Amino acid sequence: MLLIGNSKADITPPVGIAHANWGSSVHQVAEGIDMPLYCNVLYIESEASGNKVIILDLDLCIIDDEIDQMIREAVLSVINIPSENIRISVSHTHAGPPYGRSDSTGGGWLTEGVDLIVPYFESFPEKISDAIKKATASLKRCNISYGVGRSDININRRPADEKGNLFTGRNWDGIVDHSVDVIGFDDENGKVVSTIVGYACHPHILGPENRLISPDYPGHLRKTVEDIVGGSCLFFQGYAGNQGPVHTFVGEVEVARKAGKILGLEASKVRLSLDPFERKEELIEIVQAGADLGMYEDVAVSEPSDDLIINNAYVDLPTLDFPSYEEASEIYDNAIEELNEARRLGNKDEIKKMVSNAKRANFTRRNSLRSKNGKVNIWIQTIKIGDIVLQGLPLEPFIEYGDRIKSLNPNKKVILSGYTNCIHGYLPTAKAYEEGGYETRNTPLNPESEEIIIDACDSEIKKIDN
Protein backbone atom coordinates (compact mmCIF):
# COMPACT_ATOMS: atom_id res chain seq x y z
CA MET A 1 0.00 0.00 0.00
CA LEU A 2 0.92 3.64 -0.14
CA LEU A 3 1.73 5.68 2.95
CA ILE A 4 0.03 9.07 2.68
CA GLY A 5 0.45 12.14 4.86
CA ASN A 6 -0.99 15.59 4.34
CA SER A 7 -0.96 19.06 5.83
CA LYS A 8 -1.09 22.69 4.81
CA ALA A 9 0.68 25.94 5.66
CA ASP A 10 -1.06 29.30 5.65
CA ILE A 11 0.95 31.54 3.29
CA THR A 12 -1.50 34.45 3.18
CA PRO A 13 0.43 37.70 2.72
CA PRO A 14 -0.36 40.72 4.88
CA VAL A 15 -2.86 43.34 3.80
CA GLY A 16 -0.90 46.24 2.37
CA ILE A 17 1.55 44.09 0.38
CA ALA A 18 2.17 45.01 -3.25
CA HIS A 19 -0.65 43.41 -5.20
CA ALA A 20 -1.26 44.91 -8.63
CA ASN A 21 -0.23 42.05 -10.92
CA TRP A 22 -2.30 43.49 -13.77
CA GLY A 23 -0.92 45.96 -16.26
CA SER A 24 -4.13 47.97 -16.15
CA SER A 25 -4.48 48.21 -12.36
CA VAL A 26 -4.49 51.64 -10.78
CA HIS A 27 -4.22 50.42 -7.18
CA GLN A 28 -0.88 49.10 -5.91
CA VAL A 29 -1.54 47.22 -2.65
CA ALA A 30 -3.91 44.56 -1.34
CA GLU A 31 -6.73 46.07 0.68
CA GLY A 32 -8.20 42.86 2.14
CA ILE A 33 -8.42 39.06 2.05
CA ASP A 34 -11.00 37.04 0.13
CA MET A 35 -9.80 33.76 1.65
CA PRO A 36 -6.40 32.49 2.84
CA LEU A 37 -3.64 31.33 0.52
CA TYR A 38 -2.15 27.93 1.33
CA CYS A 39 0.78 25.69 0.61
CA ASN A 40 -0.84 22.24 0.50
CA VAL A 41 1.48 19.31 1.21
CA LEU A 42 1.07 15.67 0.20
CA TYR A 43 3.65 13.06 1.26
CA ILE A 44 3.62 9.73 -0.61
CA GLU A 45 5.72 6.65 0.14
CA SER A 46 5.51 3.15 -1.32
CA GLU A 47 5.67 0.40 1.28
CA ALA A 48 7.00 -1.98 -1.37
CA SER A 49 9.85 0.10 -2.80
CA GLY A 50 10.44 2.71 -0.09
CA ASN A 51 10.39 5.46 -2.75
CA LYS A 52 9.14 8.82 -1.52
CA VAL A 53 7.60 11.87 -3.16
CA ILE A 54 6.57 15.20 -1.71
CA ILE A 55 4.05 17.31 -3.59
CA LEU A 56 3.49 20.98 -2.78
CA ASP A 57 0.59 22.95 -4.25
CA LEU A 58 0.87 26.69 -3.60
CA ASP A 59 -1.63 29.51 -4.05
CA LEU A 60 0.76 31.72 -5.98
CA CYS A 61 0.93 33.01 -9.55
CA ILE A 62 4.57 32.24 -10.30
CA ILE A 63 7.63 31.30 -8.29
CA ASP A 64 11.10 32.10 -9.55
CA ASP A 65 14.22 29.94 -9.22
CA GLU A 66 15.15 31.57 -5.92
CA ILE A 67 11.82 30.83 -4.22
CA ASP A 68 11.76 27.32 -5.70
CA GLN A 69 15.18 26.61 -4.19
CA MET A 70 14.16 28.12 -0.85
CA ILE A 71 11.17 25.77 -0.68
CA ARG A 72 13.24 22.70 -1.61
CA GLU A 73 15.78 23.51 1.08
CA ALA A 74 12.95 23.82 3.63
CA VAL A 75 11.73 20.35 2.66
CA LEU A 76 15.22 18.86 2.73
CA SER A 77 15.84 20.32 6.18
CA VAL A 78 13.12 17.99 7.51
CA ILE A 79 13.29 14.82 5.43
CA ASN A 80 15.95 12.89 3.55
CA ILE A 81 14.62 12.77 0.00
CA PRO A 82 16.18 13.45 -3.42
CA SER A 83 15.54 17.04 -4.45
CA GLU A 84 14.15 15.80 -7.79
CA ASN A 85 11.48 13.84 -5.86
CA ILE A 86 9.94 17.12 -4.72
CA ARG A 87 7.22 18.52 -6.95
CA ILE A 88 6.45 22.23 -6.45
CA SER A 89 3.50 23.60 -8.40
CA VAL A 90 1.45 26.77 -8.26
CA SER A 91 -2.23 27.32 -8.94
CA HIS A 92 -1.30 30.45 -10.94
CA THR A 93 -3.77 32.77 -9.19
CA HIS A 94 -3.42 36.32 -10.45
CA ALA A 95 -4.84 37.79 -7.23
CA GLY A 96 -1.86 37.12 -4.99
CA PRO A 97 1.43 38.84 -4.17
CA PRO A 98 4.26 39.58 -6.66
CA TYR A 99 6.29 36.73 -8.09
CA GLY A 100 9.39 36.59 -5.89
CA ARG A 101 11.86 38.38 -3.67
CA SER A 102 13.43 39.99 -6.73
CA ASP A 103 10.19 41.96 -7.05
CA SER A 104 10.95 43.75 -3.78
CA THR A 105 11.45 46.87 -5.88
CA GLY A 106 7.96 46.31 -7.23
CA GLY A 107 9.38 45.42 -10.62
CA GLY A 108 9.78 49.17 -10.99
CA TRP A 109 6.10 49.79 -11.70
CA LEU A 110 5.05 49.45 -8.05
CA THR A 111 6.13 51.90 -5.38
CA GLU A 112 3.82 50.95 -2.51
CA GLY A 113 3.77 47.80 -0.37
CA VAL A 114 7.09 46.55 -1.73
CA ASP A 115 8.75 46.62 1.70
CA LEU A 116 6.53 43.67 2.72
CA ILE A 117 7.61 41.37 -0.14
CA VAL A 118 10.97 40.15 1.19
CA PRO A 119 9.70 39.45 4.75
CA TYR A 120 6.73 37.61 3.24
CA PHE A 121 8.83 35.15 1.24
CA GLU A 122 11.38 34.81 4.03
CA SER A 123 8.58 33.39 6.20
CA PHE A 124 8.22 30.43 3.84
CA PRO A 125 11.02 28.12 5.11
CA GLU A 126 9.68 27.89 8.66
CA LYS A 127 6.05 27.53 7.58
CA ILE A 128 6.77 24.90 4.96
CA SER A 129 9.20 22.88 7.07
CA ASP A 130 6.55 22.76 9.82
CA ALA A 131 3.99 21.57 7.29
CA ILE A 132 6.35 18.83 6.09
CA LYS A 133 6.80 17.65 9.70
CA LYS A 134 3.04 17.46 10.16
CA ALA A 135 2.55 15.58 6.90
CA THR A 136 5.20 12.97 7.71
CA ALA A 137 3.73 12.54 11.19
CA SER A 138 0.24 11.82 9.87
CA LEU A 139 0.92 8.79 7.68
CA LYS A 140 -1.92 6.44 6.82
CA ARG A 141 -1.87 3.27 4.72
CA CYS A 142 -3.88 4.11 1.62
CA ASN A 143 -5.09 2.89 -1.75
CA ILE A 144 -5.25 5.07 -4.84
CA SER A 145 -8.07 5.54 -7.35
CA TYR A 146 -8.76 7.68 -10.41
CA GLY A 147 -11.71 9.14 -12.30
CA VAL A 148 -12.61 11.88 -14.78
CA GLY A 149 -15.47 14.37 -14.80
CA ARG A 150 -16.42 17.38 -16.89
CA SER A 151 -16.91 21.06 -16.15
CA ASP A 152 -17.40 23.94 -18.55
CA ILE A 153 -16.30 26.90 -16.45
CA ASN A 154 -13.37 27.27 -18.90
CA ILE A 155 -13.06 28.38 -22.51
CA ASN A 156 -10.37 29.00 -25.11
CA ARG A 157 -9.12 32.48 -24.31
CA ARG A 158 -7.70 33.55 -27.73
CA PRO A 159 -10.46 35.26 -29.75
CA ALA A 160 -9.88 37.81 -32.52
CA ASP A 161 -11.53 41.17 -33.12
CA GLU A 162 -13.17 42.17 -36.40
CA LYS A 163 -9.76 43.04 -37.85
CA GLY A 164 -8.29 39.67 -36.94
CA ASN A 165 -6.24 40.93 -34.00
CA LEU A 166 -6.05 38.44 -31.15
CA PHE A 167 -6.88 39.44 -27.59
CA THR A 168 -7.52 37.61 -24.31
CA GLY A 169 -11.20 36.83 -23.87
CA ARG A 170 -13.80 34.26 -25.01
CA ASN A 171 -13.17 32.18 -28.13
CA TRP A 172 -16.23 29.92 -28.32
CA ASP A 173 -14.87 28.17 -31.41
CA GLY A 174 -11.40 27.52 -30.02
CA ILE A 175 -10.09 24.22 -28.68
CA VAL A 176 -10.88 23.67 -25.00
CA ASP A 177 -10.53 20.81 -22.53
CA HIS A 178 -13.38 20.50 -20.02
CA SER A 179 -12.06 17.33 -18.35
CA VAL A 180 -11.68 17.23 -14.57
CA ASP A 181 -9.05 14.71 -13.40
CA VAL A 182 -9.57 13.33 -9.91
CA ILE A 183 -7.19 11.16 -7.87
CA GLY A 184 -8.31 9.69 -4.57
CA PHE A 185 -6.37 8.35 -1.60
CA ASP A 186 -8.46 6.32 0.88
CA ASP A 187 -7.28 4.58 4.03
CA GLU A 188 -7.74 0.86 4.79
CA ASN A 189 -11.26 1.50 6.06
CA GLY A 190 -12.27 3.41 2.95
CA LYS A 191 -12.11 6.82 4.63
CA VAL A 192 -11.04 9.71 2.43
CA VAL A 193 -7.53 10.97 3.22
CA SER A 194 -6.73 13.19 0.25
CA THR A 195 -7.86 14.22 -3.22
CA ILE A 196 -6.02 15.72 -6.17
CA VAL A 197 -8.01 17.66 -8.79
CA GLY A 198 -6.52 18.59 -12.15
CA TYR A 199 -8.10 21.17 -14.47
CA ALA A 200 -6.88 23.54 -17.19
CA CYS A 201 -8.03 27.11 -16.69
CA HIS A 202 -6.15 30.33 -15.97
CA PRO A 203 -7.18 31.64 -12.52
CA HIS A 204 -7.82 35.20 -13.63
CA ILE A 205 -11.49 35.49 -12.88
CA LEU A 206 -10.43 38.30 -10.55
CA GLY A 207 -8.99 41.04 -12.71
CA PRO A 208 -7.56 44.56 -12.54
CA GLU A 209 -10.34 46.00 -10.37
CA ASN A 210 -9.97 43.35 -7.65
CA ARG A 211 -8.10 44.62 -4.60
CA LEU A 212 -8.28 41.50 -2.44
CA ILE A 213 -5.79 38.71 -1.88
CA SER A 214 -7.43 35.58 -3.26
CA PRO A 215 -6.62 32.08 -4.49
CA ASP A 216 -9.28 32.71 -7.16
CA TYR A 217 -11.40 29.70 -8.15
CA PRO A 218 -8.83 26.99 -7.15
CA GLY A 219 -9.14 27.95 -3.48
CA HIS A 220 -12.92 27.69 -3.57
CA LEU A 221 -12.67 24.42 -5.49
CA ARG A 222 -10.47 22.91 -2.76
CA LYS A 223 -12.75 24.14 0.03
CA THR A 224 -15.81 22.67 -1.69
CA VAL A 225 -14.17 19.26 -2.09
CA GLU A 226 -12.89 19.24 1.50
CA ASP A 227 -16.30 20.26 2.87
CA ILE A 228 -18.21 17.62 0.88
CA VAL A 229 -15.78 14.72 0.63
CA GLY A 230 -13.46 15.25 3.59
CA GLY A 231 -9.68 14.99 3.81
CA SER A 232 -7.38 17.40 2.04
CA CYS A 233 -7.58 18.62 -1.55
CA LEU A 234 -4.75 19.67 -3.84
CA PHE A 235 -5.09 21.39 -7.21
CA PHE A 236 -2.97 20.73 -10.30
CA GLN A 237 -3.15 23.46 -12.94
CA GLY A 238 -3.28 21.84 -16.37
CA TYR A 239 -2.05 22.97 -19.78
CA ALA A 240 -3.83 26.30 -19.40
CA GLY A 241 -1.72 28.47 -21.70
CA ASN A 242 -4.74 29.20 -23.89
CA GLN A 243 -7.49 28.18 -21.45
CA GLY A 244 -9.30 30.79 -19.36
CA PRO A 245 -12.51 31.16 -17.35
CA VAL A 246 -15.74 32.04 -19.13
CA HIS A 247 -16.39 34.78 -16.56
CA THR A 248 -13.18 36.72 -16.24
CA PHE A 249 -11.34 39.95 -15.39
CA VAL A 250 -13.98 41.03 -12.86
CA GLY A 251 -13.66 42.70 -9.49
CA GLU A 252 -16.29 40.70 -7.60
CA VAL A 253 -14.92 37.75 -5.59
CA GLU A 254 -18.33 36.07 -5.64
CA VAL A 255 -17.78 35.23 -9.33
CA ALA A 256 -14.62 33.29 -8.47
CA ARG A 257 -16.34 31.64 -5.51
CA LYS A 258 -19.18 30.44 -7.71
CA ALA A 259 -16.86 29.02 -10.38
CA GLY A 260 -14.81 27.23 -7.73
CA LYS A 261 -17.95 25.72 -6.22
CA ILE A 262 -19.22 24.53 -9.61
CA LEU A 263 -15.88 22.86 -10.35
CA GLY A 264 -15.66 21.54 -6.79
CA LEU A 265 -19.11 19.97 -7.00
CA GLU A 266 -18.14 18.09 -10.16
CA ALA A 267 -14.86 16.94 -8.62
CA SER A 268 -16.71 15.87 -5.46
CA LYS A 269 -19.23 13.87 -7.47
CA VAL A 270 -16.43 12.00 -9.23
CA ARG A 271 -14.48 11.55 -5.99
CA LEU A 272 -17.43 10.03 -4.14
CA SER A 273 -17.87 7.46 -6.91
CA LEU A 274 -14.25 6.24 -6.89
CA ASP A 275 -13.35 2.74 -5.73
CA PRO A 276 -9.68 1.72 -5.49
CA PHE A 277 -10.56 -1.93 -6.09
CA GLU A 278 -11.61 -3.74 -9.22
CA ARG A 279 -14.68 -5.74 -8.22
CA LYS A 280 -16.79 -8.61 -9.46
CA GLU A 281 -20.50 -8.84 -8.78
CA GLU A 282 -21.69 -11.94 -6.92
CA LEU A 283 -25.32 -12.84 -6.31
CA ILE A 284 -25.38 -14.12 -2.72
CA GLU A 285 -29.02 -15.12 -2.40
CA ILE A 286 -32.57 -14.31 -3.40
CA VAL A 287 -34.77 -13.35 -0.49
CA GLN A 288 -38.49 -13.88 -0.75
CA ALA A 289 -40.48 -10.83 0.24
CA GLY A 290 -43.33 -9.03 -1.46
CA ALA A 291 -40.97 -9.34 -4.41
CA ASP A 292 -38.00 -11.70 -4.77
CA LEU A 293 -35.01 -9.57 -3.68
CA GLY A 294 -31.55 -10.16 -5.06
CA MET A 295 -28.78 -9.75 -2.48
CA TYR A 296 -25.43 -8.91 -4.03
CA GLU A 297 -21.88 -8.52 -2.90
CA ASP A 298 -19.26 -6.72 -4.99
CA VAL A 299 -16.11 -8.70 -4.28
CA ALA A 300 -12.65 -7.22 -4.80
CA VAL A 301 -10.73 -9.23 -7.39
CA SER A 302 -7.56 -7.12 -7.51
CA GLU A 303 -5.85 -4.55 -5.34
CA PRO A 304 -4.58 -1.19 -6.56
CA SER A 305 -0.88 -0.92 -7.32
CA ASP A 306 1.46 0.83 -4.90
CA ASP A 307 4.10 1.57 -7.53
CA LEU A 308 5.92 4.84 -6.95
CA ILE A 309 8.44 5.72 -9.65
CA ILE A 310 10.06 9.08 -10.32
CA ASN A 311 11.79 9.92 -13.60
CA ASN A 312 13.40 13.25 -14.44
CA ALA A 313 14.53 14.42 -17.85
CA TYR A 314 15.94 17.68 -19.13
CA VAL A 315 15.58 19.01 -22.65
CA ASP A 316 16.93 22.15 -24.32
CA LEU A 317 14.34 24.16 -26.24
CA PRO A 318 15.45 26.74 -28.85
CA THR A 319 14.66 30.41 -28.30
CA LEU A 320 13.50 33.43 -30.23
CA ASP A 321 15.77 36.40 -30.90
CA PHE A 322 15.61 39.22 -28.38
CA PRO A 323 17.47 42.50 -27.88
CA SER A 324 20.50 42.31 -25.63
CA TYR A 325 19.76 42.62 -21.93
CA GLU A 326 21.34 46.08 -21.96
CA GLU A 327 19.08 47.25 -24.79
CA ALA A 328 16.00 45.70 -23.20
CA SER A 329 16.88 47.32 -19.86
CA GLU A 330 17.15 50.75 -21.48
CA ILE A 331 13.67 50.39 -23.00
CA TYR A 332 12.35 49.22 -19.64
CA ASP A 333 13.97 52.12 -17.75
CA ASN A 334 12.39 54.59 -20.17
CA ALA A 335 9.00 52.97 -19.60
CA ILE A 336 9.42 53.34 -15.84
CA GLU A 337 10.26 57.03 -16.21
CA GLU A 338 7.11 57.55 -18.25
CA LEU A 339 5.07 55.70 -15.64
CA ASN A 340 6.47 57.79 -12.81
CA GLU A 341 5.56 60.94 -14.71
CA ALA A 342 2.02 59.65 -15.29
CA ARG A 343 1.66 58.93 -11.58
CA ARG A 344 2.92 62.40 -10.73
CA LEU A 345 0.24 63.92 -12.99
CA GLY A 346 -2.43 61.57 -11.57
CA ASN A 347 -4.16 60.65 -14.84
CA LYS A 348 -5.63 57.18 -14.25
CA ASP A 349 -5.99 56.27 -17.93
CA GLU A 350 -2.40 57.28 -18.58
CA ILE A 351 -1.23 55.34 -15.51
CA LYS A 352 -2.91 52.18 -16.81
CA LYS A 353 -1.27 52.62 -20.19
CA MET A 354 2.18 53.24 -18.71
CA VAL A 355 1.95 50.32 -16.25
CA SER A 356 1.11 48.06 -19.18
CA ASN A 357 4.05 49.42 -21.17
CA ALA A 358 6.41 48.86 -18.22
CA LYS A 359 5.23 45.28 -17.70
CA ARG A 360 5.60 44.47 -21.41
CA ALA A 361 9.07 45.95 -21.44
CA ASN A 362 9.90 43.81 -18.42
CA PHE A 363 8.66 40.68 -20.25
CA THR A 364 11.18 41.42 -22.98
CA ARG A 365 13.93 42.11 -20.46
CA ARG A 366 13.33 38.80 -18.67
CA ASN A 367 13.16 36.85 -21.91
CA SER A 368 16.42 38.40 -23.08
CA LEU A 369 18.04 36.83 -20.00
CA ARG A 370 16.33 33.46 -20.43
CA SER A 371 17.36 33.24 -24.08
CA LYS A 372 20.92 34.53 -23.83
CA ASN A 373 22.38 31.10 -24.63
CA GLY A 374 19.96 30.43 -27.47
CA LYS A 375 18.20 27.74 -25.47
CA VAL A 376 16.16 27.17 -22.32
CA ASN A 377 16.68 24.02 -20.30
CA ILE A 378 13.32 22.48 -19.36
CA TRP A 379 12.80 19.95 -16.55
CA ILE A 380 10.25 17.24 -17.32
CA GLN A 381 9.23 15.57 -14.04
CA THR A 382 7.24 12.35 -14.44
CA ILE A 383 5.83 10.51 -11.41
CA LYS A 384 3.96 7.20 -11.56
CA ILE A 385 1.71 6.51 -8.56
CA GLY A 386 -0.05 3.19 -8.86
CA ASP A 387 -1.16 3.12 -12.49
CA ILE A 388 -1.51 6.92 -12.74
CA VAL A 389 1.16 9.04 -14.42
CA LEU A 390 1.68 12.66 -13.37
CA GLN A 391 3.85 14.82 -15.58
CA GLY A 392 4.82 18.41 -14.79
CA LEU A 393 6.46 21.12 -16.90
CA PRO A 394 7.85 24.52 -15.87
CA LEU A 395 5.89 26.17 -18.68
CA GLU A 396 2.42 27.41 -19.60
CA PRO A 397 1.60 24.96 -22.43
CA PHE A 398 -1.33 25.35 -24.79
CA ILE A 399 -3.98 22.65 -24.44
CA GLU A 400 -3.12 21.22 -27.87
CA TYR A 401 0.03 19.77 -26.32
CA GLY A 402 -2.07 17.83 -23.85
CA ASP A 403 -4.27 16.45 -26.61
CA ARG A 404 -1.23 15.34 -28.63
CA ILE A 405 0.56 13.70 -25.70
CA LYS A 406 -2.55 11.88 -24.49
CA SER A 407 -3.38 10.68 -28.01
CA LEU A 408 0.07 9.09 -28.14
CA ASN A 409 -0.72 7.26 -24.90
CA PRO A 410 -4.28 5.94 -25.27
CA ASN A 411 -5.82 3.97 -22.43
CA LYS A 412 -3.31 5.37 -19.96
CA LYS A 413 -4.20 7.44 -16.92
CA VAL A 414 -2.11 10.53 -17.58
CA ILE A 415 -2.49 13.87 -15.78
CA LEU A 416 -0.51 16.70 -17.34
CA SER A 417 0.37 19.91 -15.47
CA GLY A 418 2.15 23.12 -16.29
CA TYR A 419 3.31 25.63 -13.66
CA THR A 420 5.50 23.00 -12.00
CA ASN A 421 9.04 23.45 -10.66
CA CYS A 422 9.24 27.13 -11.74
CA ILE A 423 7.82 28.75 -14.86
CA HIS A 424 9.88 29.81 -17.87
CA GLY A 425 7.11 31.28 -20.02
CA TYR A 426 4.39 30.19 -22.40
CA LEU A 427 4.59 27.16 -24.69
CA PRO A 428 2.43 28.13 -27.69
CA THR A 429 1.90 25.84 -30.63
CA ALA A 430 3.84 26.52 -33.83
CA LYS A 431 0.56 27.62 -35.45
CA ALA A 432 -0.02 30.16 -32.66
CA TYR A 433 3.16 32.02 -33.62
CA GLU A 434 1.64 32.60 -37.07
CA GLU A 435 -1.55 33.92 -35.46
CA GLY A 436 0.24 36.15 -32.94
CA GLY A 437 -1.25 37.21 -29.62
CA TYR A 438 -0.10 37.86 -26.08
CA GLU A 439 1.30 34.41 -25.33
CA THR A 440 3.64 34.40 -28.34
CA ARG A 441 5.03 37.75 -27.20
CA ASN A 442 5.63 36.50 -23.67
CA THR A 443 7.77 33.44 -24.24
CA PRO A 444 11.47 32.94 -24.87
CA LEU A 445 10.78 29.82 -26.97
CA ASN A 446 10.59 29.55 -30.74
CA PRO A 447 8.12 27.44 -32.76
CA GLU A 448 10.59 24.58 -33.20
CA SER A 449 10.07 23.77 -29.51
CA GLU A 450 6.74 22.07 -30.26
CA GLU A 451 7.93 18.76 -31.66
CA ILE A 452 10.93 18.59 -29.33
CA ILE A 453 8.84 18.86 -26.15
CA ILE A 454 6.10 16.52 -27.40
CA ASP A 455 8.65 13.84 -28.26
CA ALA A 456 10.38 14.25 -24.90
CA CYS A 457 7.16 14.16 -22.86
CA ASP A 458 5.83 11.17 -24.75
CA SER A 459 9.12 9.31 -24.35
CA GLU A 460 9.10 9.88 -20.57
CA ILE A 461 5.54 8.61 -20.20
CA LYS A 462 6.27 5.47 -22.20
CA LYS A 463 9.46 4.89 -20.25
CA ILE A 464 7.87 5.15 -16.83
CA ASP A 465 4.71 3.25 -17.75
CA ASN A 466 6.41 0.15 -19.20
N, C-alpha and C positions, 0 to 999 in steps of 0.2 A: 504493500500500500504506500501511499504518499503521506509524508508528514507535512502538515500545513499549519502555519502560524500567521496571524495577521494583527495589524495595529494601524494607527494613524497618528500623524503629528499635525497640530494646528500651525499653519504657516501664514496666517492672515496678517498682512502688513498693517501698520498703524494708519489711522485716518490722518490725512495731511501729507502722506507720501506722494511723490510725483506719480501721476496717474495717466496723463493724456497720451495714450498710445496711438491715437488717431491723428492723421495729418490735418484734419479739419476741426479739431477741438479748440475751443477758446479757453476753457478752464485748464489748469495745470495740475491740481492736486485732488486726491480722493476726499470726498466730503462725507462719506458714510460707508456702511457695510451692508450689502444685500444678504450674504451668508458667508460663513468662514471659508477660507481656502485651506486645503489639506494636502499633506503628503501621505498617500495611502501605501502601506507596506504589505507585501505578500511574500512569505518565506515558504519555499518548496524544497523538500528533500525526498529522495527515493530510498525507501528502506532496502531495496534490493542492491542498488549500485552505490549508495552513499553520496551520489551527486547532489549538489545544492544549487539553488537559484534564488536570487532575491530580486523582486520586482517592485519598483517604486513608480507611482502614478501621482504626478504633482499638478496642482491647479496653477499653472503658470503658462505664459504665452510661449516663451522661448527661454532656454538656458544656454549660456555660452560655455566654451571649453573650461573656463575657470570655475564656474559654478558646478558643472558636471564633475570635475575633479574633486572639488570640495565635498560633494555628496558621496562620491566613491570612498574617499578617505574616511569619512564619518562611518560608513558601513564597515570598512576594513578595520577600523579601530575597535569594533565589537566582535566581529566574527571572522574566522579564517576561511576565506573563499576567494577563488580567482577573481580578479577585477573584471574579467570578461564575462563572468557569470552574473554580473549585476546589470539589470536592465533598468534604465532611467528614462521614463517617458513623460511628456507633458500633455495636458488636455488641449492646450493652445488657446485658452481663454484670452480674449482681447480686453478684458475688463479688470486686469490685475496690474501689478507694479511693472516698472521697466525691466528690461531683459537681463541685466546682470550688474555686477559691481562697477564695470567699466562705464555704465550709464550714470555714475554718481555726479557727473557734470550735466546730467539731463540730456545727454546727446547733443548739447548745445542749444536745442530748441526749447528746453525747459529751464526755468530759473528758480522755480519754487518747489519745495518739498524734496529737493535732491539730497539734502543733508541726512535724510532718513534711509536712503538706499543702501549704503554700505553697512550700517548697523543691522538693517533688516536681513541681508544675506549672511552676515556674520553670525546670526542666530541659528542658522541652519544646522551646523555640525552637532550641536548639543541636542537640538530637537530631534534630528533624524537618528542619531545614535541611540537616544532613549527609545525611539519607536522600534528600532531594530531589536533592542534588548527585550522589549515587550512581545514582539512577534516571535522571537525564538524561545520565549518562555511560555508560549501559549499553544504549543504543538499538539495537534490532534491527528490521529490516523484517519485518512480520508480516501475516498474514491472520486474519480473525475468523470464528468459527463459533458456533453456538447449538444447544442441545438441552434437553430436559426429562425429568426422571426423577420418581420417586415414593418418598417415605419416610413412614412412619407413626409417627415418634417424637413427633409433636405431636398435640394434641387441643384442642377448644374448652375454655376454662378457666373458664366461667361456669355452674356447676351451681347448683341450689337445694336447700335442705334440705327436710324434710318439711312445714315451715310456709310454704314458698315463698320463703324468704329466700336471696338469692344469696350465694355465697362463691366463693373462688378455688380451683379443684380440677379434677376430671374431669367434663366434660359429654359423655357418649358420644353424645348425640342432637343436640348442637349443630353448627353449621356449622364446617367445618374445611377447610383447604387443604393437601394433602399434596404438592403439586408442588415439585420441586427444579429451579430454573432454573440452567443452566450455560452460561457464555460461555467460549470458548477463544481464545487468541491463540497462533498457531504461526508460527515463522520460515519463511524461504523453503525450508528443507530439511525442513519438517514437524516440527521439534523443538518441543516444548512450551516456551513462554516464561512464560505466565501463565494463570490460571483465575479466574473469578469465579463464586461459588456464591450463589444467592439462596434463602432459605427463611424461612417465617414461624413463629417459635416463640420465646416469651420464654425467655431464658437464665437461668432460676431453678431449674435442677435442684438446685443447691447453695443450701440455705436457711439458716435462722437458726442451726443448730448448726455450720455450716461455719466454720472459723477460718482458712482458707487463701486467699491471693490466687489467683484462677483466672479464665481466660477462659471458664469453663464449656464447654458443648459446642462453641461455634464454634471455640475454639482447637484442640480435638482433631479437629474436622472438617478444618480447614486442614492440620494436620500429616499427617493420613491422605492427603489429596489430594496434598500435596507429596511424600510418601514413595512413593506408588504411581505418580503421573503425572509428577512432576517439575515444575520451574519454581516460581513463587510462586502462592499462593492467597489471594484476598480473599473476605470474606463480606459479603453485603448482607442486613441484617435486613428482612424483609418487613412486611406489614401485620399485625403480631403483637399488636395491642391486646387481642384476645380469644383468642389462640392461645398455649398453653403446652405444656410437655413432659408426656408421660404419667407419667413418673417424676419427681417434683418435691419440692422443699423438704426434701431430705435432707442429711446431713452427710458422706456418703462420696463422695470425688472420683471413685471408680471408676465410679459411676453416670453421671456426666457424661462421663467418658472413653469409656464404652461407647456412649452415645448419639451422641457425636461421630464415633466410628468407624463406626457403622451408617450415619449420614448421609454420611460421607466416602466410604464404599465405594460407595454409590449414585451420588454425584456423580462419583466416579472412573470408574465403569462408563460413565456417560453421556459423560464427557470423552474417554475412550479411543475412543469410537465416532464422535466428531465429525470431519467433513471440511469444510474451508472451501469446497471447490469443488463445484459441481453437475457431475455426471458422467453420461456416456452409456456404456452397455456395448457393447463391440465384440468380436465373435468373430474372433480373429486366425487361428487354424487348428485343425484337428482332427488330433491326433497318434495314429497307430496304435500301440497297445501291447497288453497283454492285453485291455484295453477301449479303445474310441476315446475319446481324452481331449480335451475342449474347452479350448483356451487362450484366455483372455479378457484384455482390457485395458479398464480403466475410464478413459475419456478425459475430461478436463475440458472442459466446453463453455461455462462462464462463470466469471469470477473474482469473488470477494467484493468488495463495495463498500468503499471507504475514506472514505465520507462521515463527517464529524465536525461536527455542528451542535449548538450550545448555545443554548437558549431559557430565559429567566427571566421568571416572572410573579409578581405579588404580589396577594393577595386579602385583603380584610378579612372576618373571620368574627365574627359577633355573639357576645356573652358572656352568661353567667348573672349573676345578681345576687349580690354578696358583701358581707359587712360592710366597713366602711371599713378601711383598713390599720391605723389606730390601734386600732380595736376588735379586729381580728384579732390584732394584736400583744399586746394585753392578755390575750386568751384563751391565746395561746401562752406568754407569760411566766408565767402561772399554772400552766400544764401543766409548765413547766420546774421551777418551785418544788416541785411535787408529786413530780416525778421525783427531784430532788435529795434530798428527804426520804426517798423510798423507798430510794435508794442508801445513805443514812446508816444506815437501819435494817437493810439487807442482805437484805430479803425478795425472793427471785428472782422469784416470781410477780408480786409487786407492781411490781417493776422492769420486767418485760415489759409489764405493763399501762400503766405510766406512760410508757415509751418510745413505745409505740404511740400513746398520747394526744398526746404532744408532736409526733410526726411528722405526725399527722392535723391538728393545729392549725397546723403549719407549711405543710401543703398549702394550707389555707385562706388563710393569710397570703400565700403566693406568688401564689395565684390572684387575691387582691384587688388585687395590684400589676399583674398581667397584664391584668386586666379593667377597670382604672380609667377607660379611655376608652370603654368599652362595646364594644370590638372588639379583636381580635388580628390583626396583620398577618402573613400566612403566605406564605413564599417557596416557590414551586413551581419546582423546577429540573428541566428536561427535557433530556436529552442523547441524541442519536442517533449511534450508532457503527455504521457499515455500515448494515444494515437492522434493527438492534436499538435499541429505545427504552428508556432508563433514566429513571425519574422518581422524584425524592426529595421527601419532605415532612418538615418539622420537627415531626412529630406521631407519636402512637401510634395509627394507624387500626385500626378493626376490619376483619376480613377481608372483610366484606360490601362494603366500598368497592372492594376489589380485584376482586371478582366483577363488580360493576356497571361499573367502568371498562373491564375487559377485554371484557365483553359488548358494550360500545359500540364496540369496536375489534377485531372478529373477524379472524382470519387475520393479525394483526400480532404481532410478537415484542416484547412489552412486559414489562418487569421493573419492578415497583413496590416502593419501599422507604420505610419510615418512618425515624425516628431519624437524619435527614439535615440537616445545617446547623442544629444546635441542636434542642432539643425543647421544645415549649410545652404539653405535656399530651396527654391521650387525645383521640381522635376517635371517640366512640361513635356508633352509629346513633341515629336519632330514636326507634326502638322501644326501644332499650336504656335510654333515660331513663325510659320508663314502667316498665321492669322494675326499675330501680335497680341497685345493686351498686357495687363499689369504683371502677370506672373512671369512672362518672358523677359520683362525688364528687370525683374528682381531675382535673378538667378545667375550664378557664375558659370553655369553649365551650357554647353552647346548641344545642338540637336543630335549629334552622333552618340550622345550618352544613352539614348533610348535602348538600342539593341544591346549595348554592353551591360547595362544594369539588369535588363530582363534575362539575358543569358546567365548572368551571375546569380540572380535570385533563384531562378529555376534550378540551376545546378545545385545550389545549397539545399533546396527543399528535397530534391531527389536523393541527394547524398544522405541526408539525415533520416529520410523516411524509408530507406532500404534496409 
